Amino acid sequence: MTNDRDPILQSLFTAAQKDLDGEVFTDRVNKKTRSQRNRILAALAGTVFVMAACIWIFAIPVQAFPQVVTNFLTTTLIDLGDGWAAWVLSPVNNIAGLLVLSLKAMRMFWKKVIAAS
């Protein structure tokens, strides 16, 4: 059998080969894992702090927006007084009711068009 390996190259590989101690390797892996975990936890804590600060700063405008939207959507379309007609038509006598009914009609129309094709 012929030896296909270069003796100089083989001697370089054997000189560079060293056995790693299992405990040293395990300690290095644990240290890297702990440092990565600590960095992730610090980034998460920083993100939570920034989000809490933003929520605290923008709390009043964020709370005012739904109130403005609610006031707009509950605006009555026709003044019906205090009679029975006002009680019967009150669910649909506002902008929100009109919006819901129009969206429902468009959805029904769209389903009819899709089913026909």
N, C-alpha and C positions, 0 to 999 in steps of 0.2 A: 504494500500500500504506500502511496506517495503522500507526503505531508504537504497539503496545500496552504498551510498557514505560514505567514512571514514571521520568522523568529524575532525580529526587532519589534514589529507591531505587537506580537504576543507578549513580549517583555514589558512594553509600555502599558498594555491593559492589565497585566498582573501587578505592576507597580502602582497603578492608579486604583486598583480594587482595594476597598477597605470595608471591613464589617462594621455596620452600625449597631450600636448598643440599643436594644429594644426599649429600655427605659428612657434613654435620651431622645429617641425618635418620638415616643409617646408623649413626653413632656413638651417637645416642640409643637406637636400637633395640638395638644390641649391649650397651649399658650396662644397659638394662632386662632383657634376656635373661640376662646374666651375674648380675645381682642376684637374679633369680628362681631361677636354677640354684643359686646359693650358698645361698639360703634353703632350697630343697628338700634339698640335700645336708646342711645343718646339721640340719634336722628329721629326716632319715633317720639321721644319726649319733647324734643324741640318742635316737631310738627304739631303735636297736641297743644303745646304752649302757644304757638303762633295762631292756630285755629281758635283757641279759646280767646285770645286777644282780639282777633277779628270779629268773633261773635259778640264780644263785649262792646266793641266799638260800633258795630253796625246793628246792634239789637233794636234800637228805636226805629230806624228807617225800615228794617225788615218787618217789624211788627206793624208799622203804619201801612205798608203796602197791601196786605190782605184786607185791611179795613177800607182802604180806598176802593179796591176791587169789589168788595162786598157792597159798598154804598152805590157803586155804579151799576152793578148787576141787579140790584133790588129796586131800581128806579121804576116806578109804575108807568105804564104806557098810556093808559086811559084812566081818568079819575071816575070811579063808579060810585062813589059815595059810601054809605054804610049799610046798604040793603043786602038782600040775599044774593044779588048778582055779584057784588063785591066778594062775598065769601066763596061763591062757586068758581068765579074766574080768577081769584087771587093767585093760584099757583102758576097761571100762564099769563097774567097781566103784568109782567115785568120783562126786563131785557134778558135775564137768564132763562126764563121760560121760553121766550121767543127763540133764543139761541139753541136751546136743547131741542125744541120741536123742529127747527130748520135743519139741524144736524141729523136728527133721526129721519126726516124726510129725504135728505140727500143720501143717507146710508141705504134706505129702502129702495130708492131709485137706482143707486149703484148696484145693489144686489139683483134687481130686476134686469138691468142691462147686462151684467155678468152672466146671469142664468140664461138669458136669451141667446147669448153667443156661444 
